[in-house]
Amino acid sequence: FIKLPKLGYLRYRAGRKIVGKIKAVTIRKSSTNKYYAVLSLDCENQAIKGTNKKVGLDVGVSDLVITSDGQKYQTIRFDKLIEYKKHQWEKKLARRRLLAFKDIQKQKKLRLLEHKSLDQYKNYQKAKIMVAKYSEKVANQRKDYLHKITTELVNSYDTIVIEDIKINKLLKKHNLARAIANQSWRELRLMLEYKCAWYGKQLIVIDPYKTSQICSQCGYDDGKHELDVRTWTCPHCHAHHDRDINASKNILNTGLGQTLVR
């Protein structure tokens, strides 16, 4: 149970035990009519034991995160897993909204003193909640996946280097906009920022300029590569590179170079 002012004791469910002193509680209602209690806790130092490891992270579309150690975290399109069911309810929602508007207009023409509002059409409200439930499910699945990845990275490495990607520019590429928006790169960065602060780890953000076209072995600039070029060989040192792993190595080298300059 949780005790709230003016409401008294309320039964609630939580995924884990509450550790620390509760400082504030915010009650939030979702679009699917679910209530959440967001707790602010006063906790002691949560620093994790150091591993003395450093890693550079590159983000992409085919793979969500690629580390400089060669590990790849696969992209999961949660939106496509329930795309058909959600689309069916979206069509029902549009049809029921249209019928409701027609009925409202009909009542206005008859000059009824009390005509219905859109909130009073039960079939429309049911379809609206079903569409919201599918959207909420996708958002929850994506957030859970990002939490698992970021927690694993923060536990495994002391220094993490990432790119400062300008997502707004990338979303202008209409053939990739939906796939890029699904990746939630901004959410990934925010999670890394506060988890590194919580657990006493270091997060370095660098400019992504030319990280995918410079050889991580000799520093040769091979020029811009199109997105369909996934592997390439350096003409200077003849090292064969995976595009994403090479970029993550360059990200790590640049980030470590910045810390030395400081």
C-alpha positions as CSV (number, residue, x, y, z in Angstrom):
1,F,0.0,0.0,0.0
2,I,1.0,3.6,-0.4
3,K,-0.4,6.5,1.6
4,L,-1.3,9.7,-0.3
5,P,-2.7,13.0,1.0
6,K,-6.5,13.2,0.9
7,L,-6.7,9.7,-0.6
8,G,-5.4,7.6,2.2
9,Y,-4.0,4.1,1.7
10,L,-4.0,2.8,-1.9
11,R,-3.1,-0.7,-3.1
12,Y,-0.3,-0.6,-5.8
13,R,2.0,-3.0,-7.7
14,A,5.7,-2.4,-8.2
15,G,8.4,-4.3,-10.1
16,R,10.9,-4.0,-7.3
17,K,11.2,-3.1,-3.6
18,I,11.4,0.6,-2.7
19,V,14.8,1.4,-1.2
20,G,15.4,4.7,0.4
21,K,13.3,7.5,1.8
22,I,10.3,8.7,-0.3
23,K,10.6,12.4,-0.8
24,A,7.8,13.0,-3.3
25,V,5.1,11.2,-5.2
26,T,3.5,12.2,-8.5
27,I,0.4,10.5,-9.7
28,R,0.1,10.2,-13.5
29,K,-2.8,9.0,-15.6
30,S,-1.9,7.5,-19.0
31,S,-4.0,7.7,-22.2
32,T,-5.2,4.1,-21.5
33,N,-6.8,5.2,-18.2
34,K,-4.0,3.6,-16.1
35,Y,-2.7,5.4,-13.0
36,Y,1.0,5.4,-12.1
37,A,2.8,6.6,-8.9
38,V,6.2,8.1,-9.8
39,L,8.3,8.1,-6.6
40,S,11.3,10.4,-5.9
41,L,13.6,8.6,-3.5
42,D,16.5,9.9,-1.3
43,C,19.1,7.1,-1.9
44,E,22.7,6.7,-0.7
45,N,25.7,6.5,-3.1
46,Q,25.0,3.8,-5.7
47,A,28.5,3.7,-7.3
48,I,29.3,0.4,-9.0
49,K,32.7,-1.3,-8.7
50,G,35.0,-0.1,-11.5
51,T,36.1,-2.4,-14.4
52,N,38.8,-0.2,-15.9
53,K,37.3,-0.7,-19.4
54,K,36.5,1.9,-22.0
55,V,34.1,1.6,-25.0
56,G,33.0,3.6,-28.0
57,L,29.3,3.3,-29.1
58,D,28.0,3.8,-32.6
59,V,24.3,3.8,-33.3
60,G,22.6,2.6,-36.4
61,V,19.4,1.4,-38.1
62,S,20.2,-2.2,-38.9
63,D,21.8,-2.6,-35.5
64,L,20.8,-0.3,-32.6
65,V,24.2,-0.1,-30.8
66,I,27.6,-1.2,-32.0
67,T,30.5,-1.3,-29.5
68,S,34.2,-0.8,-30.2
69,D,34.7,-4.4,-28.8
70,G,32.7,-5.7,-31.8
71,Q,29.5,-6.5,-30.0
72,K,26.2,-5.6,-31.8
73,Y,22.8,-5.1,-30.1
74,Q,20.2,-5.9,-32.7
75,T,17.4,-3.6,-33.7
76,I,13.9,-4.9,-32.8
77,R,11.0,-3.3,-34.6
78,F,8.4,-3.6,-31.9
79,D,6.0,-1.4,-33.9
80,K,5.9,-3.9,-36.8
81,L,5.2,-6.9,-34.5
82,I,1.6,-5.5,-33.8
83,E,1.3,-3.3,-36.8
84,Y,-1.6,-5.2,-38.3
85,K,-3.8,-5.3,-35.2
86,K,-3.1,-1.6,-34.5
87,H,-4.0,-0.6,-38.0
88,Q,-7.3,-2.4,-37.8
89,W,-8.3,-0.5,-34.7
90,E,-7.0,2.8,-36.3
91,K,-9.5,2.2,-39.2
92,K,-12.3,1.5,-36.7
93,L,-11.4,4.7,-34.8
94,A,-11.5,6.8,-37.9
95,R,-14.8,5.3,-39.0
96,R,-16.5,5.7,-35.6
97,R,-15.2,9.3,-35.3
98,L,-16.8,10.1,-38.7
99,L,-20.1,8.5,-37.7
100,A,-20.1,10.4,-34.4
101,F,-19.5,13.7,-36.1
102,K,-22.3,13.1,-38.5
103,D,-24.6,12.3,-35.7
104,I,-23.6,15.5,-33.8
105,Q,-24.2,17.6,-36.9
106,K,-27.6,15.9,-37.3
107,Q,-28.6,16.8,-33.8
108,K,-27.5,20.4,-34.3
109,K,-29.7,20.7,-37.4
110,L,-32.6,19.4,-35.4
111,R,-31.7,22.2,-32.9
112,L,-31.7,19.9,-29.9
113,L,-31.0,21.8,-26.7
114,E,-28.6,19.1,-25.4
115,H,-26.7,17.3,-28.1
116,K,-24.1,14.7,-27.4
117,S,-20.4,15.4,-27.2
118,L,-17.7,13.2,-28.8
119,D,-16.9,11.8,-25.3
120,Q,-20.3,10.3,-25.0
121,Y,-20.0,7.9,-27.9
122,K,-18.9,4.6,-26.3
123,N,-17.8,2.8,-29.5
124,Y,-15.6,5.7,-30.4
125,Q,-14.0,5.8,-26.9
126,K,-13.4,2.1,-27.0
127,A,-11.5,2.3,-30.3
128,K,-9.6,5.3,-29.0
129,I,-8.4,3.4,-25.9
130,M,-7.5,0.3,-28.0
131,V,-5.3,2.4,-30.3
132,A,-3.7,4.0,-27.3
133,K,-3.0,0.6,-25.7
134,Y,-1.2,-0.7,-28.7
135,S,0.9,2.5,-28.9
136,E,1.7,2.2,-25.1
137,K,2.7,-1.4,-25.5
138,V,5.2,-0.5,-28.3
139,A,6.6,2.3,-26.1
140,N,6.9,0.1,-23.1
141,Q,8.7,-2.7,-25.0
142,R,11.1,-0.2,-26.6
143,K,11.9,1.4,-23.2
144,D,12.4,-1.9,-21.5
145,Y,14.9,-3.0,-24.3
146,L,16.8,0.3,-24.0
147,H,17.0,-0.1,-20.2
148,K,18.5,-3.6,-20.5
149,I,21.1,-2.4,-23.0
150,T,22.1,0.8,-21.1
151,T,22.3,-1.0,-17.7
152,E,24.5,-3.7,-19.2
153,L,26.8,-1.1,-20.7
154,V,27.1,0.9,-17.5
155,N,27.9,-2.2,-15.5
156,S,30.5,-3.4,-18.0
157,Y,32.5,-0.1,-18.7
158,D,33.9,2.8,-16.7
159,T,34.1,5.2,-19.6
160,I,31.5,5.3,-22.4
161,V,32.0,7.5,-25.5
162,I,29.0,8.3,-27.8
163,E,28.2,10.7,-30.7
164,D,26.2,13.9,-30.5
165,I,23.8,13.1,-33.3
166,K,21.5,15.7,-34.7
167,I,18.4,13.6,-35.1
168,N,16.2,16.4,-36.6
169,K,18.5,16.5,-39.7
170,L,18.3,12.7,-40.2
171,L,14.5,12.7,-40.0
172,K,14.4,14.8,-43.1
173,K,15.5,11.6,-45.1
174,H,12.0,10.4,-45.7
175,N,13.0,6.9,-46.7
176,L,14.6,6.3,-43.3
177,A,12.6,8.7,-41.1
178,R,10.3,6.0,-39.6
179,A,13.2,3.6,-38.9
180,I,15.3,6.3,-37.3
181,A,12.4,7.5,-35.1
182,N,11.9,3.9,-34.0
183,Q,15.5,3.6,-32.7
184,S,15.0,6.2,-29.9
185,W,18.6,7.4,-30.0
186,R,17.8,10.4,-27.8
187,E,16.2,8.2,-25.1
188,L,19.3,5.9,-25.2
189,R,21.6,8.9,-24.6
190,L,19.4,10.2,-21.8
191,M,19.4,6.8,-20.0
192,L,23.2,6.6,-20.3
193,E,23.6,10.1,-18.9
194,Y,21.6,9.6,-15.7
195,K,22.8,6.0,-15.2
196,C,26.5,7.1,-15.5
197,A,25.8,9.9,-13.0
198,W,24.1,7.4,-10.6
199,Y,26.7,4.7,-10.7
200,G,29.9,6.9,-10.9
201,K,30.8,6.2,-14.5
202,Q,32.1,8.7,-17.2
203,L,30.1,9.6,-20.3
204,I,31.9,11.5,-23.1
205,V,29.9,13.0,-26.0
206,I,31.8,13.8,-29.2
207,D,31.2,15.4,-32.6
208,P,30.3,12.6,-35.2
209,Y,32.3,14.3,-38.0
210,K,33.9,11.6,-40.3
211,T,33.8,8.8,-37.8
212,S,32.5,6.3,-40.4
213,Q,35.0,7.2,-43.1
214,I,38.4,7.3,-41.3
215,C,40.4,4.2,-40.9
216,S,40.8,3.4,-37.2
217,Q,44.1,1.7,-37.8
218,C,46.1,4.4,-39.7
219,G,43.8,7.4,-39.7
220,Y,43.4,7.5,-43.5
221,D,40.3,9.4,-44.8
222,D,38.7,7.2,-47.4
223,G,35.9,9.7,-48.2
224,K,32.2,9.4,-47.8
225,H,30.6,5.9,-48.0
226,E,27.0,5.3,-49.0
227,L,24.7,3.6,-46.5
228,D,24.8,0.3,-48.6
229,V,28.5,0.0,-48.1
230,R,28.8,-2.1,-44.9
231,T,32.4,-3.2,-45.2
232,W,35.5,-1.5,-46.8
233,T,39.2,-2.0,-47.1
234,C,41.6,0.9,-46.3
235,P,43.7,1.7,-49.5
236,H,46.6,2.9,-47.3
237,C,47.1,0.1,-44.7
238,H,44.9,-2.5,-46.3
239,A,42.9,-3.1,-43.1
240,H,39.5,-4.6,-43.7
241,H,36.8,-2.8,-41.7
242,D,33.2,-3.4,-40.7
243,R,31.7,0.1,-41.2
244,D,29.9,0.3,-37.8
245,I,32.7,-1.3,-35.7
246,N,35.3,1.0,-37.3
247,A,33.1,4.0,-36.5
248,S,32.8,2.9,-32.9
249,K,36.6,2.6,-32.6
250,N,37.0,6.1,-34.0
251,I,34.4,7.4,-31.6
252,L,36.4,5.8,-28.7
253,N,39.8,7.2,-29.9
254,T,38.3,10.7,-30.4
255,G,36.7,10.7,-26.9
256,L,39.9,9.5,-25.2
257,G,41.8,12.2,-27.1
258,Q,39.4,14.9,-25.8
259,T,40.0,13.8,-22.2
260,L,43.8,14.0,-22.6
261,V,43.5,17.5,-24.0
262,R,41.5,18.6,-21.0
